[in-house]
Structures are given as structure tokens and as C-alpha cells.
Amino acid sequence: MSRPGGRRATVLAGATTLAVATALLTAPPASSAGAVTVTCTKTQDWGTGFGGSCTITNGTDAPVNGWTVRADLPSGTALTSVWDAKMSVSGNRYTFTDSGWNATLAAGAETSFGFNGTGPGWFTGCTVNGAACDGSGGPGGPGDDTEAPTAPTGLRTTGKTATSVSLAWNAATDNVGVTGYDVYNGGTKAVSVTGTSATVSGLSAGTSYTFTVRARDAAGNTSPASGSLSVTTDEGDDPGNAGGKVVGYFTEWSVYQRDYHVKNIQTSGSAGKLTHINYAFGNVQGGKCTIGDSYAATDKAYTAAESVDGVADTWDQPLRGNFNQLRKLKKMNPGLKVIWSFGGWTWSGGFGQAAQNPAAFAESCYDLVEDPRWADVFDGIDIDWEYPNACGLTCDSSGPQALGNLLSALRAKFGSGNLVTAAITADASAGGKMDATDYAAAARHVDWFMPMTYDYFGAWAAQGPTAPHSPLTSYPGIPQQGFNTAETIAKLKSKGVPASKLLLGIGFYGRGWTGVAQSAPGGTATGPAPGTYEAGVEDYKVLKNQCPANGTVAGTAYAKCGDQWWSYDTPSTIGGKTAYARDEGLAGAFFWELSGDTANGELITALRNGLG
């Protein structure tokens, strides 16, 4: 149903802007020649927060293969994001490691990483590869200690809840000394500690996770992984009220005909109302996740006027396109998360092959989403399989457990530090698509499901009857029972999917017919109404003026203008649907897609206000 083609800025001007050269360390003294050094500075300071960067310089006469920078921040100061490095936090200690692509520093070379933070404090106790950052403690490269600790043993669980797992293990040994342990959830580092126990929080209820532990020493050597341990969190109760998630799709191809770019998310005010963006779509080919349109995603050059932050792309920068613009958008909106969505109506045909080897599929997806060139852009993965063990553009016969197996493998690989979500069918008819897959079992592995409660009816039935494409409830004369939001949510809950893992789906577009004489729903037609990009489909921003709504049915607006009949959601009907979401205790809402809204974000404002 998610069909391609169918469907706070931080103001620094006038404030005290750059608190430039607030340094952790000044340039290293002459006595530190021949050492690896680190210099960190604040590049911005806007009172309640700051931006900064650290530059690692290899002052030795030999290459440095891998680097780890550690430093402490005082209470009340914290980093909120980092780029060009991987970050972990244990108490007040921050650890930054290379991103892979910037791991090797030739003699005399340097590399930098950046970050944003909140609070007034700054770094103390800085080390690089176990030596002082100012070079006073020695070379700071791998040095004489190249021996890794032994792997921890005896990994076990000491307790669990619906959202956390407590672990313990036996200490590792090292020729110099173990300084800490990193706990991994699948392939993602979840927490770093100095002792032999830890609690991993922020997990999903009723979900299986696989944990391992690695030991590390002061020189940055890391042990092999411990034996793995699989733990399923406890089942959670529904919260009884709606969550505040607002998830909007940004389509990769919107930068062409639609002339809608990441900057528009900011200028429309939508960025401040979103909690998550789903970037659509990546492809699924040969049992693997693959990039969709590489030019739009990573290569399209933006001028200063077109760019989110007003800075033009250069010909030699390593990443351009939508991904770089999303990176800039996230820097301006630190709480915003971006999820890479794979599949969709057109590209779901590859999921059948992927389901034959879920682990290999998950590995390929993780390697792509966490590619060092854009790993900081994405906060997880979304699967839009239309439809498992049923028919969409193509038909699938992978079996009722295929989706769950795929999502289980993705959760194990991506871990609790990343989001795993899925867009799913909204067909609640008897024996329909929802009955072809075990969605309750699959739900254990996701943060949330997005049942696509739109596209129920449309002009693919060229002669009608006319019907709202996104009805909230059933109504007399509805063409198909089970094709409405309320029955979809009720059926998923009856199958065991908790309301706290369901989002309400809304379309920011309408579907319409032409050759219609009857104003009320249920009329006959001669075919699809003309649309800007696809017959039978038009954006809300066009319809609100071209064919204003003059009636409602089943909680959705409709309009009769000339011989055309359209149905679509308005700010008023979105208010009714969000009230339903609150009453049902849903986790929030999602919509397809951002470019359909007005230039001032009329629909997303109604959605945000309705959820509270």
C-alpha cells in the first residue's frame, strides 16, 4: 500500500555564537614530538548547548592502525550526537573509536570527529590509545602492549523486565590489566562498564535479544567475544494511552519531479513535529539489502540555497545527496531519528529470497545501514514487505513464520541500540492478508508495527463504487468488510499484538474517480480522476484548494467537484483519528508522505497536536 508515485532551526544570529577555541588541549608541547596527540575545541556555544570537534594527529614516523579517545565530562554536561566516530558512555566517561574508514593514520596524518552536547562543562582526563592526549605519556599508538585480553566467560542473566536485561560474567585476564567491558546486543554495543555486570535497558517487551561481552585494556586491545546468550524480555502491558511517536516517510524520488528536498522538512516546520523519518526506499535484491537510487541518496550536489544549513556541497566531499542533508537536519534537530526503510510496493519481490537465509539478509542490511560513510545518519531499519505469504505486486509463499524469522535476525544483528520496525498489511478481512502471517510472533522482534490503514479503496476499481480510501470505521455500504482502521487495529490486538507496538496510519494524499454523478459514497465511475503524478492520486496540498471537502464518511473527508469524487484526510478528520489512537493506547501515528502536506505543514501540525 506504500506505493512509489502514488501516494527548530537553532537560531544563532544575534546570540553569542562561536565560543571558538575553548580547548581541551592546546597544541602539544615540543617535548611531545613523535607522539599521537588529540586537540579538542568547542566550535559553537549557544548557551544551553555546544558543538565541538576533536582532531587526532599522528606525530610518529609510523602508521597508526586504529584509535580510541577517552575523556570525562562533568555531571550536567553530556553529548547528544557524534559523527565520524563511534561513541559509548559509561557514567561520565566517553569513549570514541574510529569509524573504520578513518582508522588508519599515516605518519604525519590527522583525522577529526565532531559532536554536539548540552551543559556548561568540558572534557578532562583525555587519553588516546591509553596515553595522554597531549603526548606526554608516550607514542599513543598501539605501543608495546599489543596483547588482547582473554574472552570473558560464563555470561548469564541475573534478572529481566519487559524493557531491560541484567547480565553478569566471569572476569577476563590480560597481560597488563583489563580496564573495562563492552556488552553487545547483536552486533551493536549496548553498554560499557568497568565491572563484571551490566543492565541493558531500552528494550522492547516480549522480544528476543542475543548478548555477548568483550573485554578491553588501556591500550585499546579488545578481546574475542564471549559465548552468546539469548534472552527474551518479559511481556509488557498496554500503556492505556497514546504514545507520541510521529513517523513520516520521506521518499527518495521526491527530489526529482516533486522538487521536495530534505530542506523542506525544516522550512515547513515539520522537523520539529516529527519524532522519526522513514527514508524510502532501499531495495531488496539477491537476498540482500541494497541501495535504491545512489545518485539521490549519496551523490546529488546541493547549492547553498538548496541545503538544509545553507552550506553548499563541494565536488570532493565524501558524502552528498539526501543522506548528507539528513545528517544536517539531525544536527539541527538533535532528537530526530531517521530509519532506512526497505521494500515498498515495487521492491518487495526480493523478500522471498531474503527469507530463505534471514541471517545473511540481516548481515547485508546491517553492513549497508551502518556503512561508515553514513552510519550516523540512520537509527535503525524498517521493513515494508508487501506482503509476506500473500500477494501484492507479486505473490509470496514463504510461509506464516517468514516475516518473524526475518525480523528476529534483524533484531539480533542490529541489537537494542537500533530501531527495528515494519510496515504491515491493514487487510483485516476474514482469510485476508493479516491471516496469512503470524504477526503476533513477529511483533516480539520489533519496536513497532505500522499497519497501512490507507489505500483500502481506490480507482484500480475503475467503475467504483466510490469509497474513502482511509476509513476509520465501517459504514453502511462499505465495499469490503474488514477494510477500515478500527477493524484492523482490533484484529491485530486480538491476535496478540500489543497496542503499544502499533501506530495509526494516515495518508497525506487523496484517491479519486472521474465520471461520477453521485455526491455520496457508493457512486459509479468511469475511471480514475486525473492526478499530477499518477491517475487517481493527488496530494492534500492540491486537493484542499482544487476540490475542497464537502462531506465526511467513516471519519474521513470526501469531495465532489464536477464529475470527480475524492476522499482524503483533513486537519479535522486527523483530529478524530488521533482521538481514536489515544483511546486505543496506540504508540502514535505515521503517514505517507511528507511532500503531500502544505508548505507550512498543515496536516502534520494537526497530527502532532492531536497526539498531544
Secondary structure, 3 states (H helix, E strand, C coil): CCCCCCCCCCCCCCCCCCCCCEECCCCCCHHHCCCEEEEEEEEEECCCEEEEEEEEEECCCCCEECCEEEEECCCCCEEEEEECCEEEEECCEEEEECCCCCCEECCCCEEEEEEEEECCCCCEEEEECCEECCCCCCCCCCCCCCCCCCCCEEEEEEEECCCCEEEEEECCCCCCCEEEEEEEECCEEEEEECCCEEEECCCCCCCEEEEEEEEEECCCCECCCCCCEEEECCCCCCCCCCCCEEEEEEEHHHHCCCCCCHHHHHHCCCCCCCCEEEEEEEEEECCEEECCCHHHHHHCCCCCCCCCCCCCCCCCCCCCHHHHHHHHHHHHCCCCEEEEEEECCCCHHHHHHHCCCHHHHHHHHHHHHCCCCCCCCCCEEEEECCCCCCECCCECCCCCCHHHHHHHHHHHHHCCCCEEEEEECCCCCCCCHHHCCCHHHHHCCCCEEEECCCCCCCCCCCCCCCCCCCCCCCCCCCCCCCCCHHHHHHHHHHCCCCHHHEEEEEECEEEEEECCCCCCCCCCCCEECCCCCECCEEEHHHHHHHCCCCEEECCEEEEEECCEEEEECCHHHHHHHHHHHHHHCCCEEEEECHHHCCCCCHHHHHHHHHHC
